[in-house]
Amino acid sequence: MASEDISQLAETLAKTQVGGVELSFKGRALKLDTAEAAAEIIEEIEKFDRLQALCLEGNTIGVEAAEAIAKSLVNKKELQKCYWSDMFTGRLRSEIPLALKSLGKALMNAGAQLTQLDLSDNAFGPDGVKSIETLLKSNVCYTLQELRLNNCGMGIGGGQILAAALNECHRRSSELGKPMALKVFIAGRNRLENEGAIALAGAFKSIGTLEEVHMTQNGINHQGIRALAEAFTKNQNLRVINLNDNTFTEKGAIAMAEALKTLQNIEVLNFGDCLVRSKGAVAIAEAVKIGLTQLKELNLSFGEIGKNAAITVAEVMEHKSLLEKLDLNGNWLGEEGCEQLKELMDSFKKQDLLSSLSDDEGDGEDDEEEEGSRNIDEEEEDLRNIDEEEEDLRNIDEEEEDLRNSDEEEEGLRNDEEEKDNEEEEKVQVKESPDTNQVIEPSVTDLSSAEKVVQTFLKVAEVYKEDREVKTAVLDTADELLQKAFKTPGFQLDAFITTLLVYMGLLKSEEKIKATTNLIGPLSILKQVIQKDYFPRSFIPILRAFLLKKNRAFDNCRSAQNGLLEAINNL
């Protein structure tokens, strides 16, 4: 077959799928600014009979193009599935709501009955949710079964708007005798926090038909978790609960465990990176023991769970005949605990179902003592959640999303800057000077970039040592750097503290980032600068929470760790 024939065949397959009912332009990287630029898509839509699914994922659609595409949809009454994720790359944030309003209005005018709506990976924020509010309340969504809004930057306000819209949709559809029966809800990485989660929990209670809920990395702590747990009890068909990377603590874990006792169709529970701790893990194990006969996967990784509690979790897996995976990695088992866990699962003939324990944090405190030694008060738990809420660097705030959604030319310029990072980024060197034997000269070309400032700060910290002149030079340089950065218009303080924690190895990131191996310098500098007037007071509880958390990164710098803690306590 000739190469041109192959190309033509590939293009045809990319456009039409699923037995002639789906039209797909997925991943074609089309930049559609005007109606003319969208002419090809419009033509394909108009001539496609009985269109049931439209995929625009992986393209970038401007306001004018969206309006033109919308006109081609007004007669597509049979449209049921809209795969519209990642279709505004490079667009200004102000453009996205206008485009969404046009498309939503077209669906309403067509009288479509949607079963699936996917708007994931579109950084539209609360305004974007507002732009689809009318659509979500309309009869177009009375039949909605799957709603996917992953990584949209909704925030608390967006979550509350969404919850209200879902409640109204359910109310209106119920009055017609056919209540909305939403089955799949996905809204990870949206910074919903407690307020957003609590609002959505109210909607979940009303709906009552959910089968899958995915709300990962949303900065939800025990108040929000308890609200969700209560809502889950009203959704007896739940099969999958994925709340990875939020913060349960014992209170949230125990509340969730109580809810699980009423849910007998659960197949997958993902509570990894949720700080369930030993007491919470034991409570969850008890819930699993007395029910959950359909359980296939349980993830309690990275939860500060001690050896005895982990063994208790494993013991209840003996009679779970459908079990496919148990994940207890990254907890506090120690070498002996890991071996005991493996031996126990092996005795059940299920060792191959146990995930790797390669990231075990080593011997923790005895389970009976854990609660007392780490029982920080309620306020401190919530403060710790500040960093958890902003865990993933891709969950950046609204202004950073605006930058990310700037036009393509601006993105190109930023890419050029990134290529120069090695030359321009954080040039820190020590050289001779008439005034002092050691002078540090940092050079940061863009003080508005939180990541570059962090990298420079850590380069400065690498030079730190107890020699008086070097120490003074390091502290003065870091002081000047941070003072200038924090006063730079547009500098993102939240992004700075999150990035700093990641580069210090105190906060996990999905991206491959090489953390500094020696924290003596950074901790010693922070001890001094936190006492400065310009240093944000909001950083103090975040730093304190991480300093109190068990982490191997502190093994070789206990003195510096304690010094910073003492300075914080004296503020």
C-alpha positions as CSV (number, residue, x, y, z in Angstrom):
1,M,0.0,0.0,0.0
2,A,1.4,3.4,-1.0
3,S,2.3,5.8,1.8
4,E,-0.3,8.3,0.6
5,D,-3.0,5.6,0.9
6,I,-1.9,4.8,4.4
7,S,-2.1,8.5,5.3
8,Q,-5.5,8.7,3.9
9,L,-6.7,5.6,5.7
10,A,-5.2,6.9,9.0
11,E,-7.0,10.2,8.6
12,T,-10.3,8.5,7.9
13,L,-10.0,6.3,10.9
14,A,-9.1,9.3,13.0
15,K,-12.3,10.9,12.0
16,T,-14.9,8.2,12.1
17,Q,-15.0,5.5,14.8
18,V,-17.4,3.3,16.8
19,G,-19.4,1.8,14.1
20,G,-20.2,5.0,12.4
21,V,-21.8,6.8,15.3
22,E,-18.7,8.8,16.5
23,L,-16.9,11.6,14.7
24,S,-13.4,12.1,16.1
25,F,-10.7,14.7,15.6
26,K,-8.8,13.6,18.6
27,G,-5.2,14.7,18.9
28,R,-4.9,16.4,15.6
29,A,-3.5,19.6,17.2
30,L,-5.7,21.8,15.0
31,K,-5.6,25.5,15.9
32,L,-9.0,26.8,15.1
33,D,-9.3,30.6,15.5
34,T,-11.9,31.4,12.9
35,A,-14.9,29.9,11.2
36,E,-12.8,29.4,8.1
37,A,-10.2,27.5,10.1
38,A,-13.0,25.3,11.4
39,A,-14.5,24.7,8.0
40,E,-13.3,21.1,7.7
41,I,-14.7,20.1,11.1
42,I,-18.0,21.9,10.4
43,E,-18.4,20.1,7.0
44,E,-17.7,16.7,8.6
45,I,-20.3,17.3,11.4
46,E,-23.0,18.6,9.0
47,K,-22.7,15.6,6.7
48,F,-22.5,13.0,9.5
49,D,-25.9,11.4,9.8
50,R,-27.1,10.2,13.2
51,L,-24.1,11.7,15.0
52,Q,-24.0,10.3,18.6
53,A,-20.5,11.1,19.7
54,L,-18.2,14.0,19.0
55,C,-14.5,14.1,20.0
56,L,-12.6,17.3,19.8
57,E,-9.9,16.4,22.3
58,G,-6.4,17.6,21.7
59,N,-7.2,20.6,19.5
60,T,-7.4,24.3,20.4
61,I,-10.6,26.1,19.6
62,G,-11.1,29.9,19.8
63,V,-14.3,31.8,20.4
64,E,-15.2,32.4,16.7
65,A,-14.4,28.8,15.7
66,A,-16.5,27.5,18.6
67,E,-19.5,29.6,17.5
68,A,-19.2,28.3,14.0
69,I,-19.0,24.7,15.2
70,A,-21.9,25.3,17.5
71,K,-24.1,26.2,14.5
72,S,-23.3,22.9,12.9
73,L,-24.6,21.1,16.0
74,V,-28.1,22.7,16.2
75,N,-29.6,19.8,14.2
76,K,-27.7,17.0,16.0
77,K,-30.5,15.9,18.2
78,E,-29.1,12.4,18.6
79,L,-25.8,13.5,20.0
80,Q,-25.2,11.7,23.3
81,K,-21.4,11.9,24.0
82,C,-19.2,15.0,24.0
83,Y,-15.5,14.2,24.4
84,W,-14.3,17.8,24.8
85,S,-11.3,17.5,27.0
86,D,-8.0,19.4,26.4
87,M,-9.4,21.6,23.6
88,F,-8.4,25.1,24.7
89,T,-4.6,24.9,24.9
90,G,-3.0,28.3,24.4
91,R,-6.3,30.1,24.8
92,L,-6.8,33.1,27.1
93,R,-8.9,32.2,30.1
94,S,-11.4,34.8,29.1
95,E,-12.0,33.0,25.8
96,I,-12.9,29.6,27.2
97,P,-16.3,30.5,28.9
98,L,-17.5,32.2,25.7
99,A,-16.6,29.1,23.6
100,L,-18.3,26.8,26.1
101,K,-21.4,28.9,26.2
102,S,-21.8,28.7,22.5
103,L,-21.4,24.9,22.4
104,G,-23.7,24.4,25.3
105,K,-26.4,26.6,23.8
106,A,-26.2,24.6,20.6
107,L,-26.8,21.3,22.5
108,M,-29.8,22.8,24.1
109,N,-31.2,24.2,20.9
110,A,-30.7,20.8,19.3
111,G,-32.6,19.0,22.1
112,A,-29.7,16.6,22.6
113,Q,-29.8,14.1,25.4
114,L,-26.3,13.7,26.7
115,T,-25.1,10.6,28.5
116,Q,-21.4,11.5,28.7
117,L,-19.7,14.9,29.0
118,D,-16.0,15.2,29.3
119,L,-14.4,18.6,29.8
120,S,-11.3,17.5,31.6
121,D,-7.9,19.2,31.3
122,N,-9.5,22.6,30.3
123,A,-8.2,25.2,32.8
124,F,-11.4,27.2,32.9
125,G,-11.7,27.8,36.6
126,P,-14.9,28.9,38.3
127,D,-15.9,31.1,35.3
128,G,-15.8,28.0,33.1
129,V,-18.1,26.1,35.5
130,K,-20.4,29.2,35.4
131,S,-20.5,29.0,31.6
132,I,-21.8,25.4,31.6
133,E,-24.2,26.0,34.5
134,T,-27.2,26.5,32.3
135,L,-26.3,23.5,30.3
136,L,-26.0,21.3,33.3
137,K,-29.4,22.4,34.6
138,S,-31.1,21.9,31.3
139,N,-33.0,18.8,30.0
140,V,-29.9,18.0,27.9
141,C,-28.3,16.7,31.1
142,Y,-31.3,15.0,32.6
143,T,-29.9,11.8,31.0
144,L,-26.3,12.4,32.0
145,Q,-24.5,9.3,33.3
146,E,-20.8,10.3,33.2
147,L,-19.4,13.7,34.0
148,R,-15.7,14.2,33.7
149,L,-14.1,17.5,34.9
150,N,-10.6,16.4,35.9
151,N,-8.0,19.1,36.2
152,C,-10.1,22.1,35.4
153,G,-9.0,24.4,38.2
154,M,-12.6,24.8,39.5
155,G,-11.6,25.8,43.0
156,I,-14.1,26.1,45.9
157,G,-16.4,28.5,44.0
158,G,-16.5,26.3,40.9
159,G,-17.2,23.2,43.0
160,Q,-20.1,25.0,44.7
161,I,-21.6,26.2,41.4
162,L,-21.3,22.7,40.0
163,A,-23.0,21.2,43.0
164,A,-25.9,23.6,42.8
165,A,-26.3,22.9,39.1
166,L,-26.3,19.1,39.7
167,N,-28.9,19.5,42.4
168,E,-31.1,21.6,40.2
169,C,-30.8,19.2,37.3
170,H,-31.8,16.3,39.6
171,R,-34.7,18.3,41.0
172,R,-36.1,19.2,37.5
173,S,-35.6,15.8,36.1
174,S,-37.3,14.2,39.1
175,E,-40.3,16.4,38.6
176,L,-40.7,14.8,35.2
177,G,-40.6,11.4,36.7
178,K,-37.1,10.5,35.3
179,P,-34.5,11.7,37.8
180,M,-31.0,12.1,36.5
181,A,-29.0,8.9,37.2
182,L,-25.4,10.0,37.2
183,K,-23.1,7.0,37.5
184,V,-19.5,8.3,37.1
185,F,-18.2,11.6,38.6
186,I,-14.6,12.6,38.0
187,A,-13.2,15.9,39.4
188,G,-9.6,15.3,40.4
189,R,-7.0,18.0,40.8
190,N,-9.5,20.9,41.1
191,R,-8.6,22.4,44.5
192,L,-12.1,21.9,45.7
193,E,-11.0,21.9,49.4
194,N,-13.5,21.2,52.1
195,E,-16.1,23.8,51.0
196,G,-16.3,22.4,47.5
197,A,-16.3,18.8,48.7
198,I,-19.1,19.5,51.2
199,A,-21.2,21.2,48.5
200,L,-20.7,18.3,46.1
201,A,-21.5,15.8,48.9
202,G,-24.9,17.5,49.2
203,A,-25.5,16.9,45.5
204,F,-24.3,13.3,45.8
205,K,-26.9,12.7,48.5
206,S,-29.7,13.8,46.3
207,I,-28.6,11.9,43.2
208,G,-28.0,8.6,44.9
209,T,-27.1,6.6,41.8
210,L,-23.3,7.0,41.7
211,E,-21.1,4.0,40.9
212,E,-17.7,5.7,40.6
213,V,-16.3,8.8,42.3
214,H,-12.8,10.1,41.6
215,M,-11.8,13.2,43.5
216,T,-8.0,13.0,43.8
217,Q,-5.7,15.8,44.9
218,N,-8.3,18.3,46.0
219,G,-7.0,19.5,49.3
220,I,-9.9,17.9,51.2
221,N,-9.3,17.2,54.9
222,H,-11.4,15.4,57.5
223,Q,-14.4,17.7,57.4
224,G,-14.8,17.3,53.7
225,I,-14.1,13.6,53.9
226,R,-16.8,13.1,56.6
227,A,-19.3,14.9,54.4
228,L,-18.4,12.7,51.4
229,A,-18.6,9.5,53.5
230,E,-22.1,10.4,54.6
231,A,-23.1,11.1,51.0
232,F,-21.7,7.8,49.9
233,T,-24.1,5.9,52.1
234,K,-26.9,7.3,50.0
235,N,-25.3,5.8,46.9
236,Q,-25.5,2.0,47.4
237,N,-24.3,1.1,43.9
238,L,-20.9,2.6,44.5
239,R,-18.1,0.4,43.1
240,V,-15.1,2.7,42.9
241,I,-14.1,5.4,45.4
242,N,-10.8,7.2,44.5
243,L,-9.8,9.9,46.9
244,N,-6.1,9.6,46.5
245,D,-3.9,12.4,47.8
246,N,-6.3,14.1,50.1
247,T,-5.9,14.2,53.9
248,F,-8.2,11.9,55.9
249,T,-6.3,11.7,59.3
250,E,-7.9,9.4,61.8
251,K,-11.2,11.3,61.9
252,G,-11.8,11.2,58.2
253,A,-10.7,7.6,57.9
254,I,-12.9,6.4,60.7
255,A,-15.9,8.2,59.2
256,M,-15.2,6.7,55.8
257,A,-14.9,3.2,57.5
258,E,-18.3,3.6,59.0
259,A,-19.7,4.5,55.5
260,L,-18.0,1.5,54.0
261,K,-19.9,-0.9,56.3
262,T,-23.1,0.1,54.4
263,L,-21.6,-0.3,50.9
264,Q,-21.5,-3.8,49.7
265,N,-20.8,-3.3,46.0
266,I,-17.4,-1.7,46.5
267,E,-14.7,-3.1,44.2
268,V,-11.9,-0.4,44.3
269,L,-10.8,1.8,47.2
270,N,-8.0,4.2,46.6
271,F,-7.0,6.0,49.8
272,G,-3.3,6.2,49.0
273,D,-1.5,9.4,50.2
274,C,-4.4,10.2,52.4
275,L,-2.7,10.1,55.8
276,V,-5.2,7.6,57.2
277,R,-2.6,6.6,59.9
278,S,-2.8,3.4,62.0
279,K,-6.0,4.0,63.7
280,G,-7.8,4.8,60.5
281,A,-6.3,1.8,58.7
282,V,-7.6,-0.5,61.5
283,A,-11.0,1.0,61.2
284,I,-11.0,0.5,57.4
285,A,-9.8,-3.1,57.9
286,E,-12.8,-3.7,60.2
287,A,-15.2,-2.5,57.6
288,V,-13.6,-4.7,55.0
289,K,-13.7,-7.7,57.3
290,I,-17.4,-7.5,57.9
291,G,-18.4,-6.8,54.3
292,L,-17.1,-5.7,50.9
293,T,-17.2,-9.1,49.4
294,Q,-16.6,-7.7,46.0
295,L,-13.4,-5.9,46.9
296,K,-10.7,-6.1,44.2
297,E,-8.3,-3.3,45.1
298,L,-7.3,-1.5,48.3
299,N,-4.7,1.2,48.3
300,L,-3.6,2.5,51.7
301,S,-0.1,3.5,50.5
302,F,1.9,6.4,52.1
303,G,-0.5,6.8,55.0
304,E,1.8,6.8,58.0
305,I,0.5,3.3,58.9
306,G,2.6,1.3,61.4
307,K,3.5,-2.3,61.3
308,N,0.7,-3.7,63.5
309,A,-2.0,-1.8,61.7
310,A,-0.7,-2.9,58.3
311,I,-0.7,-6.5,59.5
312,T,-4.3,-6.1,60.6
313,V,-5.2,-4.8,57.1
314,A,-3.5,-7.7,55.5
315,E,-5.2,-10.3,57.8
316,V,-8.7,-9.3,56.6
317,M,-7.7,-10.1,53.0
318,E,-7.6,-13.8,53.6
319,H,-11.2,-14.4,52.5
320,K,-11.5,-11.7,49.8
321,S,-11.7,-14.1,46.9
322,L,-11.8,-11.4,44.3
323,L,-8.8,-9.4,45.5
324,E,-6.4,-8.4,42.8
325,K,-4.2,-5.8,44.6
326,L,-3.3,-4.6,48.1
327,D,-1.0,-1.6,48.3
328,L,0.6,-0.7,51.6
329,N,3.8,0.8,50.2
330,G,5.4,3.9,51.7
331,N,4.2,3.3,55.2
332,W,6.1,2.7,58.5
333,L,6.6,-1.0,58.5
334,G,10.4,-1.4,58.8
335,E,12.3,-4.3,57.4
336,E,10.8,-6.8,59.9
337,G,7.3,-5.5,59.2
338,C,7.7,-5.8,55.5
339,E,8.8,-9.5,55.8
340,Q,5.9,-10.3,58.2
341,L,3.5,-8.7,55.7
342,K,4.9,-10.7,52.8
343,E,4.8,-14.0,54.8
344,L,1.2,-13.4,55.9
345,M,0.1,-12.7,52.3
346,D,2.0,-15.8,51.2
347,S,0.2,-17.9,53.7
348,F,-3.0,-16.8,52.0
349,K,-1.5,-17.7,48.6
350,K,-1.8,-14.0,47.8
351,Q,1.7,-12.6,48.0
352,D,1.7,-11.8,44.3
353,L,-1.3,-9.4,45.0
354,L,0.8,-7.4,47.4
355,S,2.3,-4.3,45.8
356,S,6.0,-3.5,46.1
357,L,7.1,-2.2,49.5
358,S,10.2,-0.5,48.1
359,D,9.3,2.9,49.4
360,D,8.7,1.8,53.0
361,E,9.6,4.6,55.4
362,G,11.2,2.3,57.9
363,D,10.3,1.6,61.5
364,G,7.7,4.0,62.8
365,E,6.6,4.4,66.3
366,D,4.7,1.6,68.0
367,D,1.1,1.7,66.9
368,E,-0.1,2.3,70.4
369,E,2.1,5.3,70.8
370,E,1.6,6.9,67.4
371,E,-1.6,8.7,68.2
372,G,0.0,10.4,71.2
373,S,3.3,11.3,69.6
374,R,1.7,12.7,66.4
375,N,-1.6,13.9,67.8
376,I,-1.3,17.5,66.8
377,D,-4.4,19.6,67.4
378,E,-7.2,20.2,64.9
379,E,-5.9,23.5,63.8
380,E,-2.5,22.1,62.9
381,E,-4.0,19.2,60.9
382,D,-5.9,21.8,58.8
383,L,-2.7,23.8,58.4
384,R,-0.9,20.7,57.1
385,N,-3.6,20.4,54.5
386,I,-2.6,23.7,53.0
387,D,0.3,22.0,51.4
388,E,-1.6,18.9,50.5
389,E,-4.2,21.1,48.7
390,E,-1.5,22.4,46.5
391,E,0.5,19.2,46.3
392,D,0.7,18.9,42.5
393,L,2.6,21.7,40.9
394,R,0.2,21.4,38.0
395,N,-2.6,22.6,40.3
396,I,-1.4,26.1,40.0
397,D,-3.6,29.1,40.9
398,E,-5.8,31.1,38.6
399,E,-3.2,33.6,37.5
400,E,-0.7,30.9,36.6
401,E,-3.5,29.2,34.6
402,D,-3.9,32.4,32.7
403,L,-0.3,32.3,31.8
404,R,-0.5,28.7,30.8
405,N,-3.5,29.5,28.6
406,S,-1.9,32.5,26.9
407,D,-1.6,32.5,23.1
408,E,0.7,30.1,21.3
409,E,3.3,32.8,20.6
410,E,3.7,33.5,24.3
411,E,4.1,29.8,25.0
412,G,6.9,29.6,22.4
413,L,8.7,32.5,24.1
414,R,8.4,30.7,27.5
415,N,9.8,27.5,25.9
416,D,12.7,29.5,24.6
417,E,13.4,30.8,28.1
418,E,13.3,27.2,29.5
419,E,15.9,26.1,27.0
420,K,18.2,28.8,28.4
421,D,17.6,27.7,32.0
422,N,21.0,26.1,32.3
423,E,22.7,29.4,31.3
424,E,20.3,32.0,32.9
425,E,18.5,30.2,35.6
426,E,20.4,30.3,38.9
427,K,24.0,31.2,38.3
428,V,25.5,31.0,41.7
429,Q,29.2,31.0,42.2
430,V,31.8,31.8,44.9
431,K,34.6,34.2,44.0
432,E,37.3,36.3,45.5
433,S,36.5,39.9,46.5
434,P,38.4,42.7,48.2
435,D,35.6,43.0,50.8
436,T,35.2,39.4,51.8
437,N,36.9,36.2,50.9
438,Q,33.6,34.6,49.9
439,V,30.9,36.5,47.9
440,I,27.9,34.8,46.4
441,E,26.5,36.2,43.2
442,P,23.1,34.9,42.1
443,S,21.6,35.8,38.8
444,V,17.9,35.3,38.2
445,T,16.5,36.7,34.9
446,D,12.9,36.3,35.9
447,L,12.0,37.0,39.5
448,S,8.3,36.4,38.7
449,S,9.0,32.7,38.2
450,A,8.6,30.9,41.5
451,E,10.5,27.8,40.3
452,K,13.5,29.8,39.2
453,V,13.6,31.6,42.5
454,V,13.4,28.3,44.3
455,Q,16.2,26.8,42.3
456,T,18.4,29.9,42.9
457,F,17.6,29.8,46.6
458,L,18.8,26.2,46.8
459,K,21.9,27.0,44.7
460,V,22.8,29.6,47.3
461,A,22.1,27.2,50.1
462,E,24.5,24.7,48.6
463,V,27.4,27.1,49.4
464,Y,26.3,27.4,53.1
465,K,28.7,26.4,55.8
466,E,29.5,27.5,59.3
467,D,32.4,29.7,58.3
468,R,31.4,33.1,59.5
469,E,32.1,35.0,56.3
470,V,30.6,32.4,54.1
471,K,27.5,32.1,56.3
472,T,27.0,35.8,56.4
473,A,27.3,36.1,52.6
474,V,24.9,33.2,52.1
475,L,22.3,34.6,54.4
476,D,22.6,38.1,53.0
477,T,22.3,36.8,49.4
478,A,19.3,34.6,50.2
479,D,17.7,37.5,52.1
480,E,18.1,39.8,49.1
481,L,16.8,37.2,46.7
482,L,13.6,36.4,48.6
483,Q,12.9,40.0,49.5
484,K,13.1,41.0,45.8
485,A,11.1,38.0,44.6
486,F,8.3,38.4,47.2
487,K,7.9,42.1,46.2
488,T,7.8,41.4,42.5
489,P,4.4,42.1,41.0
490,G,2.7,38.9,40.0
491,F,5.0,36.6,42.0
492,Q,3.0,33.5,43.1
493,L,3.7,32.9,46.8
494,D,1.6,29.7,46.9
495,A,3.6,28.3,44.0
496,F,6.9,29.2,45.7
497,I,6.3,27.4,49.0
498,T,4.9,24.3,47.2
499,T,7.8,24.2,44.7
500,L,10.3,24.8,47.6
501,L,8.9,21.8,49.5
502,V,9.1,19.6,46.4
503,Y,12.7,20.6,45.6
504,M,13.6,20.0,49.3
505,G,12.3,16.5,49.0
506,L,9.5,17.1,51.5
507,L,6.6,17.0,49.1
508,K,6.0,14.4,46.4
509,S,5.5,15.5,42.8
510,E,4.3,13.4,39.8
511,E,7.0,15.1,37.7
512,K,10.6,13.9,37.9
513,I,12.3,16.5,40.0
514,K,15.7,15.9,41.5
515,A,15.5,17.1,45.1
516,T,18.4,18.6,46.9
517,T,20.4,16.0,49.0
518,N,21.5,18.3,51.8
519,L,18.9,20.3,53.7
520,I,21.3,21.9,56.2
521,G,21.7,25.0,54.1
522,P,18.0,25.6,53.2
523,L,16.9,24.9,56.8
524,S,19.6,27.2,58.2
525,I,18.7,30.0,55.8
526,L,15.0,29.6,56.5
527,K,15.7,29.9,60.2
528,Q,16.9,33.4,59.6
529,V,14.6,34.7,56.9
530,I,11.4,33.6,58.6
531,Q,12.1,36.3,61.2
532,K,12.1,39.0,58.5
533,D,9.1,41.3,58.1
534,Y,8.8,40.5,54.4
535,F,8.5,36.8,54.9
536,P,4.9,35.6,54.5
537,R,3.3,34.6,57.8
538,S,1.2,32.1,55.9
539,F,4.3,30.0,55.2
540,I,5.0,29.4,58.9
541,P,2.3,26.8,59.7
542,I,3.1,25.0,56.4
543,L,6.8,24.8,57.2
544,R,6.0,23.7,60.8
545,A,3.7,20.9,59.6
546,F,6.4,19.5,57.3
547,L,9.1,19.8,59.9
548,L,6.9,17.7,62.3
549,K,6.3,15.0,59.7
550,K,8.5,12.0,59.7
551,N,10.8,12.1,56.6
552,R,14.1,10.5,55.8
553,A,15.3,13.8,54.3
554,F,15.9,15.0,57.9
555,D,18.2,12.1,58.8
556,N,21.4,14.0,58.3
557,C,20.2,17.4,59.4
558,R,18.4,17.0,62.7
559,S,20.1,20.0,64.3
560,A,19.1,22.3,61.4
561,Q,15.6,20.8,61.5
562,N,15.2,21.4,65.2
563,G,16.7,24.9,64.9
564,L,14.1,26.0,62.4
565,L,11.3,24.4,64.5
566,E,12.6,26.3,67.5
567,A,12.7,29.6,65.6
568,I,9.1,29.0,64.4
569,N,7.9,28.3,67.9
570,N,9.5,31.5,69.1
571,L,7.7,33.7,66.6
